[in-house]
Amino acid sequence: MPTTALIVIVCIVAVIALIVAAVLGVRAYQRRRMTKRLAQRDRDQVHYAFIINPSKPQAAELRPHIEEFCKRKKLTQVEFIDTQLDKDGRACALEALDHGADVLIAVGGDGTVRTVASVVSGTEHTLGIIPIGTGNLFARNMGIPIDDVDAALTVATSHGSRQVDMGRLSLLDHPQDERGHAFLIIAGIGFDALMIDDTDPQLKKNISWLAYFVSGFRHLFSPKYRGTVTMTGTDGEIHSSPTVAFRTFLAGNCGQIPMVSLMPEATYDDGLLDFELIDTSGGIIGWANLFGDVVHQTMTGKPSQSPLSTNSTLDQIQGVSAEITLERKALAQVDGDIVGETKHLRFDVDHRSLRVRVPQLDGPDAGGGTGASSENTGPSPQQ
């Protein structure tokens, strides 16, 4: 292996190690603060529906744990609904509402959370989350404990919630796709969807989210996508860019993923989406530059490229919607779920349409209960 390439690899590994150490330190501090905060929470005696993804390894042993927790907290209106191959989180959530549930608690990964949230959004009901998935990205962005089940249960079953935005991806060349596809974290087309679609499920179980990188290496040199991008900005102005070339195009509601900040300015309740156009050139050098760009903005907390970057593009802009027309079909994903191929799509956002139980209660939307908020003016539930 050439000396230069070896040095680059060593530097990348060293940077990753430093980021991991910093993340672990911050997480330990946050856990101590959260333990004190949760001790002051008041229980909410309402009808809870736990919607469980039984395919997760922890699901079988978690159910009796939840039952014991609810019994210990004297929560008496509790039901369990399991997702199935022909019954996703959305169908389970509709069943729970039909049974009179007030708080719907998604027990699973980001896919389960997303589909349950698509029903809760725009209603007077509340979403709780017990994260047992691989990434648990939305839970991480909400500050919900991902490695402490009792703490997550305490958050989900006690007063304290926040109104957040929900994104929506519509495949405009799919006539049957009337409702669109809800997303809470990031939706995208191109390289990111290829990487997700090609990830080995067994490897994902073994090494968690790192399995995505293994898949990503297989698609580093896939052909670029070209098309016209039309955005509606924060000022309401419409901007159109023809013949845009890119590796992947992302729309983010939350921007934090494990160890890195993909969209530093993404805020889950500002009524905006953060759009990111990513491109590389020059082979492996371009991808190394892109990695440096992501590390740079993670360290600075600002959406900017590294001053050393020469063969990568990381353009970011905020807006309320974006419509893309492609020259050839691209695979699309929402929160890690593949939704099909498309040549014509649109990203939109429903401002503060979803109420979520969270541990952090400072801010104007801090509060409890399950009633409608004055800000809860979202549309009817979206898929």
VEXDREN-2710 file (C-alpha; in Angstrom, 1 decimal):
% VEXDREN-2710
k/r/px/py/pz
1/MET/0.0/0.0/0.0
2/PRO/1.4/3.4/-0.9
3/THR/2.8/5.4/2.0
4/THR/0.5/8.4/1.3
5/ALA/-2.6/6.2/1.4
6/LEU/-1.5/4.5/4.6
7/ILE/-1.0/7.9/6.3
8/VAL/-4.5/9.0/5.1
9/ILE/-6.1/5.8/6.6
10/VAL/-4.2/6.2/9.9
11/CYS/-5.3/9.9/10.2
12/ILE/-8.9/8.9/9.5
13/VAL/-8.8/6.2/12.1
14/ALA/-7.3/8.6/14.6
15/VAL/-10.0/11.2/14.0
16/ILE/-12.7/8.6/14.4
17/ALA/-11.2/7.5/17.7
18/LEU/-11.1/11.1/19.0
19/ILE/-14.7/11.7/18.0
20/VAL/-15.8/8.4/19.7
21/ALA/-14.0/9.4/22.9
22/ALA/-15.6/12.8/22.9
23/VAL/-19.1/11.4/22.2
24/LEU/-18.8/8.8/25.0
25/GLY/-17.7/11.6/27.5
26/VAL/-20.6/13.8/26.6
27/ARG/-23.0/10.9/26.8
28/ALA/-21.9/10.0/30.3
29/TYR/-22.4/13.6/31.4
30/GLN/-25.8/13.7/29.8
31/ARG/-26.9/10.5/31.5
32/ARG/-26.1/11.9/34.9
33/ARG/-28.1/15.0/34.2
34/MET/-31.0/13.0/32.8
35/THR/-31.2/10.7/35.9
36/LYS/-31.7/13.8/38.1
37/ARG/-34.2/15.3/35.7
38/LEU/-36.4/12.2/35.3
39/ALA/-36.7/11.8/39.1
40/GLN/-38.9/14.9/39.0
41/ARG/-41.3/13.7/36.3
42/ASP/-45.0/13.2/37.0
43/ARG/-46.7/10.1/35.7
44/ASP/-49.5/10.5/33.2
45/GLN/-52.4/8.1/33.9
46/VAL/-53.8/7.7/30.4
47/HIS/-54.4/4.9/27.8
48/TYR/-51.0/3.7/26.4
49/ALA/-50.6/1.6/23.3
50/PHE/-47.1/0.0/23.0
51/ILE/-46.5/-0.8/19.3
52/ILE/-43.7/-3.3/19.2
53/ASN/-41.6/-4.5/16.3
54/PRO/-41.1/-8.2/17.3
55/SER/-38.3/-8.7/14.7
56/LYS/-35.9/-6.8/17.0
57/PRO/-33.7/-9.2/19.1
58/GLN/-34.6/-7.4/22.4
59/ALA/-38.4/-7.4/21.7
60/ALA/-39.2/-10.8/23.3
61/GLU/-37.6/-10.0/26.6
62/LEU/-38.6/-6.4/26.6
63/ARG/-42.4/-6.9/26.6
64/PRO/-42.5/-8.5/30.1
65/HIS/-40.1/-5.8/31.3
66/ILE/-42.5/-3.1/30.1
67/GLU/-45.5/-4.9/31.7
68/GLU/-43.6/-5.0/35.0
69/PHE/-42.7/-1.3/34.7
70/CYS/-46.3/-0.3/34.1
71/LYS/-47.5/-2.4/37.0
72/ARG/-44.9/-0.8/39.3
73/LYS/-45.9/2.7/38.2
74/LYS/-49.6/1.7/38.6
75/LEU/-50.4/2.4/34.9
76/THR/-53.5/0.4/34.3
77/GLN/-54.7/1.3/30.7
78/VAL/-52.0/-0.5/28.7
79/GLU/-52.2/-2.5/25.6
80/PHE/-49.6/-4.1/23.2
81/ILE/-49.9/-4.4/19.5
82/ASP/-47.2/-6.2/17.4
83/THR/-46.2/-5.2/13.9
84/GLN/-46.3/-8.0/11.3
85/LEU/-45.1/-8.5/7.8
86/ASP/-48.5/-7.4/6.5
87/LYS/-49.2/-4.9/9.3
88/ASP/-46.7/-2.1/9.7
89/GLY/-46.5/0.6/12.4
90/ARG/-49.0/2.7/10.6
91/ALA/-51.7/0.0/10.6
92/CYS/-50.9/-0.8/14.2
93/ALA/-51.2/2.9/15.1
94/LEU/-54.6/3.3/13.4
95/GLU/-55.8/0.2/15.4
96/ALA/-54.5/1.8/18.6
97/LEU/-56.4/5.0/18.0
98/ASP/-59.5/3.0/17.2
99/HIS/-59.1/1.4/20.7
100/GLY/-59.0/4.8/22.3
101/ALA/-55.3/5.1/23.0
102/ASP/-54.0/8.5/24.1
103/VAL/-50.2/8.0/23.8
104/LEU/-48.8/5.6/21.2
105/ILE/-45.4/4.3/22.1
106/ALA/-43.2/3.0/19.3
107/VAL/-41.0/0.1/20.5
108/GLY/-38.5/-0.5/17.7
109/GLY/-36.1/1.3/15.4
110/ASP/-36.5/4.4/13.2
111/GLY/-38.8/2.6/10.8
112/THR/-41.3/1.7/13.5
113/VAL/-41.1/5.2/14.9
114/ARG/-41.6/6.8/11.5
115/THR/-44.7/4.8/10.6
116/VAL/-46.3/5.2/14.0
117/ALA/-45.5/8.9/13.9
118/SER/-47.1/9.3/10.4
119/VAL/-50.5/8.5/12.1
120/VAL/-50.0/10.5/15.3
121/SER/-48.9/13.6/13.3
122/GLY/-51.7/16.2/12.9
123/THR/-53.8/14.7/15.7
124/GLU/-54.3/15.5/19.4
125/HIS/-52.4/12.4/20.4
126/THR/-48.8/12.0/21.6
127/LEU/-45.9/9.8/20.4
128/GLY/-43.6/8.0/22.9
129/ILE/-40.4/6.1/21.9
130/ILE/-38.6/3.1/23.3
131/PRO/-35.6/2.8/20.9
132/ILE/-34.4/-0.8/20.3
133/GLY/-33.3/-0.4/16.7
134/THR/-29.8/-0.1/15.0
135/GLY/-29.5/3.6/14.6
136/ASN/-32.3/5.1/16.7
137/LEU/-31.5/8.4/15.1
138/PHE/-34.7/10.3/15.9
139/ALA/-34.5/9.2/19.5
140/ARG/-30.9/10.4/19.7
141/ASN/-31.9/13.8/18.2
142/MET/-34.7/14.1/20.8
143/GLY/-32.4/13.2/23.7
144/ILE/-34.3/10.0/24.5
145/PRO/-32.1/7.4/26.2
146/ILE/-31.1/4.7/23.8
147/ASP/-29.4/2.4/26.2
148/ASP/-31.6/2.7/29.3
149/VAL/-35.0/1.1/28.9
150/ASP/-36.4/2.3/32.2
151/ALA/-35.3/5.9/31.5
152/ALA/-37.0/5.7/28.1
153/LEU/-40.1/4.3/29.6
154/THR/-40.1/7.0/32.2
155/VAL/-40.0/9.7/29.5
156/ALA/-42.7/8.0/27.4
157/THR/-45.2/7.6/30.4
158/SER/-44.7/10.9/32.2
159/HIS/-45.6/14.5/31.4
160/GLY/-43.2/16.4/29.2
161/SER/-43.6/16.8/25.4
162/ARG/-42.6/18.9/22.5
163/GLN/-44.1/19.8/19.1
164/VAL/-41.8/18.9/16.2
165/ASP/-41.8/19.0/12.5
166/MET/-42.4/16.1/10.1
167/GLY/-41.0/15.9/6.7
168/ARG/-42.7/14.3/3.7
169/LEU/-41.3/12.8/0.5
170/SER/-43.8/12.5/-2.4
171/LEU/-42.9/10.4/-5.5
172/LEU/-44.7/12.4/-8.1
173/ASP/-44.4/9.8/-10.8
174/HIS/-46.1/7.2/-8.6
175/PRO/-49.9/7.8/-9.0
176/GLN/-50.7/5.4/-6.1
177/ASP/-48.4/7.4/-3.8
178/GLU/-51.1/9.9/-2.7
179/ARG/-50.2/10.2/0.9
180/GLY/-46.4/10.6/0.4
181/HIS/-43.9/9.1/2.8
182/ALA/-43.3/10.7/6.2
183/PHE/-39.8/11.1/7.6
184/LEU/-38.5/12.5/10.9
185/ILE/-34.7/12.4/10.3
186/ILE/-33.4/12.4/6.7
187/ALA/-34.8/11.5/3.3
188/GLY/-32.8/11.2/0.2
189/ILE/-32.1/9.9/-3.3
190/GLY/-29.0/8.5/-4.8
191/PHE/-25.9/7.1/-3.1
192/ASP/-27.4/7.1/0.4
193/ALA/-30.4/5.0/-0.7
194/LEU/-28.2/2.6/-2.6
195/MET/-26.0/2.2/0.5
196/ILE/-29.1/1.5/2.7
197/ASP/-30.7/-0.9/0.2
198/ASP/-27.5/-2.9/-0.2
199/THR/-26.7/-3.3/3.5
200/ASP/-26.5/-6.9/4.7
201/PRO/-29.2/-7.3/7.4
202/GLN/-27.1/-9.9/9.3
203/LEU/-24.1/-7.7/9.3
204/LYS/-26.3/-4.8/10.5
205/LYS/-27.3/-7.0/13.5
206/ASN/-23.7/-7.8/14.2
207/ILE/-21.9/-4.4/13.9
208/SER/-24.9/-2.0/14.0
209/TRP/-24.8/1.2/11.9
210/LEU/-21.2/0.5/10.8
211/ALA/-22.7/-2.0/8.4
212/TYR/-23.8/0.9/6.2
213/PHE/-20.2/1.9/5.6
214/VAL/-19.4/-1.6/4.3
215/SER/-22.2/-1.3/1.8
216/GLY/-21.2/2.3/0.9
217/PHE/-17.8/1.2/-0.3
218/ARG/-19.5/-0.9/-3.0
219/HIS/-21.2/2.1/-4.4
220/LEU/-18.4/4.8/-4.2
221/PHE/-18.1/4.9/-8.0
222/SER/-21.7/4.5/-9.1
223/PRO/-22.7/7.0/-11.8
224/LYS/-23.8/10.4/-10.8
225/TYR/-27.4/11.7/-11.1
226/ARG/-28.4/14.8/-13.1
227/GLY/-31.5/16.8/-13.1
228/THR/-33.3/20.0/-12.3
229/VAL/-33.7/21.1/-8.7
230/THR/-36.4/23.7/-7.8
231/MET/-36.4/25.0/-4.2
232/THR/-38.8/27.2/-2.3
233/GLY/-36.6/29.2/0.2
234/THR/-37.2/30.6/3.6
235/ASP/-38.3/33.9/2.0
236/GLY/-40.8/32.2/-0.2
237/GLU/-38.7/32.8/-3.3
238/ILE/-38.5/29.9/-5.8
239/HIS/-35.1/29.1/-7.2
240/SER/-34.5/26.6/-10.0
241/SER/-31.2/25.0/-11.0
242/PRO/-31.1/23.0/-14.2
243/THR/-28.6/20.2/-15.1
244/VAL/-27.4/19.8/-11.5
245/ALA/-25.0/16.8/-11.0
246/PHE/-24.7/15.0/-7.7
247/ARG/-24.0/11.8/-5.9
248/THR/-26.8/12.1/-3.4
249/PHE/-29.5/14.7/-2.5
250/LEU/-30.7/14.8/1.1
251/ALA/-33.5/16.6/3.0
252/GLY/-33.1/16.7/6.7
253/ASN/-35.4/17.4/9.6
254/CYS/-32.7/16.4/12.1
255/GLY/-29.0/16.4/11.3
256/GLN/-27.2/14.4/14.0
257/ILE/-26.1/10.8/13.2
258/PRO/-23.8/8.6/15.3
259/MET/-20.5/10.5/15.9
260/VAL/-21.0/13.1/13.2
261/SER/-23.1/16.1/12.3
262/LEU/-24.4/15.7/8.8
263/MET/-26.5/18.9/8.9
264/PRO/-25.4/21.1/11.8
265/GLU/-28.1/23.7/11.4
266/ALA/-31.0/21.3/11.0
267/THR/-33.6/22.0/13.7
268/TYR/-36.6/19.7/14.2
269/ASP/-39.2/22.5/15.0
270/ASP/-38.3/25.5/12.8
271/GLY/-40.7/24.7/9.9
272/LEU/-37.7/24.2/7.5
273/LEU/-35.9/21.4/5.9
274/ASP/-32.1/21.4/5.4
275/PHE/-31.3/20.4/1.9
276/GLU/-27.8/19.0/1.1
277/LEU/-26.4/18.3/-2.3
278/ILE/-23.3/16.0/-2.2
279/ASP/-20.9/15.4/-5.0
280/THR/-17.3/14.1/-5.4
281/SER/-14.7/13.8/-8.1
282/GLY/-11.3/12.4/-8.5
283/GLY/-12.1/8.9/-7.3
284/ILE/-11.1/7.9/-3.7
285/ILE/-9.5/11.3/-3.1
286/GLY/-12.9/13.0/-3.6
287/TRP/-14.5/10.7/-1.0
288/ALA/-11.7/11.3/1.4
289/ASN/-12.2/15.0/1.0
290/LEU/-15.9/14.6/1.6
291/PHE/-15.2/12.7/4.8
292/GLY/-12.9/15.6/5.9
293/ASP/-15.8/18.0/5.1
294/VAL/-18.1/16.1/7.4
295/VAL/-15.5/15.9/10.2
296/HIS/-14.8/19.7/9.8
297/GLN/-18.5/20.7/10.2
298/THR/-18.9/18.3/13.1
299/MET/-16.0/19.9/14.9
300/THR/-17.1/23.5/14.0
301/GLY/-20.8/23.0/14.3
302/LYS/-21.3/25.0/11.1
303/PRO/-22.4/23.8/7.6
304/SER/-19.1/24.6/5.8
305/GLN/-16.5/22.6/3.9
306/SER/-13.0/22.0/5.1
307/PRO/-10.5/24.5/3.7
308/LEU/-8.4/21.5/2.5
309/SER/-11.2/20.2/0.4
310/THR/-10.6/20.1/-3.3
311/ASN/-12.6/17.3/-4.9
312/SER/-15.9/17.3/-3.0
313/THR/-19.0/19.4/-2.8
314/LEU/-21.2/19.7/0.2
315/ASP/-23.8/22.4/-0.6
316/GLN/-26.4/23.1/2.1
317/ILE/-29.4/25.4/2.0
318/GLN/-32.6/25.7/4.1
319/GLY/-36.1/25.9/2.6
320/VAL/-39.7/24.7/2.9
321/SER/-39.8/22.5/-0.1
322/ALA/-37.7/21.1/-3.0
323/GLU/-38.8/19.4/-6.2
324/ILE/-36.4/17.4/-8.4
325/THR/-36.8/16.1/-11.9
326/LEU/-34.1/13.5/-12.9
327/GLU/-32.7/12.3/-16.2
328/ARG/-32.8/8.7/-14.9
329/LYS/-34.4/7.0/-12.0
330/ALA/-32.9/7.1/-8.6
331/LEU/-33.6/5.0/-5.5
332/ALA/-35.3/7.0/-2.7
333/GLN/-35.3/6.4/1.1
334/VAL/-37.0/7.9/4.1
335/ASP/-35.3/7.4/7.6
336/GLY/-33.6/4.3/6.3
337/ASP/-36.6/2.8/4.6
338/ILE/-36.5/2.3/0.8
339/VAL/-39.6/3.6/-0.9
340/GLY/-38.8/2.9/-4.6
341/GLU/-37.3/4.4/-7.7
342/THR/-38.3/7.8/-9.0
343/LYS/-37.5/10.5/-11.6
344/HIS/-39.8/13.1/-10.1
345/LEU/-40.2/13.8/-6.4
346/ARG/-40.9/16.6/-3.9
347/PHE/-39.8/17.2/-0.3
348/ASP/-42.1/19.2/2.0
349/VAL/-42.4/19.8/5.8
350/ASP/-45.4/19.9/8.2
351/HIS/-44.5/22.5/10.8
352/ARG/-44.8/21.3/14.4
353/SER/-47.4/18.7/13.5
354/LEU/-46.1/16.0/15.8
355/ARG/-46.2/15.9/19.6
356/VAL/-43.4/13.7/21.2
357/ARG/-42.6/12.8/24.8
358/VAL/-39.0/14.0/25.4
359/PRO/-36.7/14.4/28.5
360/GLN/-35.7/18.0/27.9
361/LEU/-38.4/20.4/29.0
362/ASP/-37.0/23.9/28.6
363/GLY/-38.6/26.0/25.9
364/PRO/-42.1/27.3/25.0
365/ASP/-43.5/23.9/24.1
366/ALA/-42.6/22.2/27.4
367/GLY/-45.6/20.6/28.9
368/GLY/-47.5/17.4/29.5
369/GLY/-50.8/15.7/28.9
370/THR/-52.1/14.5/25.6
371/GLY/-54.5/17.2/24.5
372/ALA/-54.0/19.3/21.4
373/SER/-51.5/22.1/21.5
374/SER/-52.2/25.5/20.2
375/GLU/-49.4/24.8/17.7
376/ASN/-50.8/21.5/16.6
377/THR/-52.2/22.6/13.3
378/GLY/-50.7/19.9/11.0
379/PRO/-52.5/18.0/8.3
380/SER/-54.2/14.7/8.5
381/PRO/-51.9/11.7/9.1
382/GLN/-49.4/11.0/6.3
383/GLN/-47.7/7.8/5.4
END
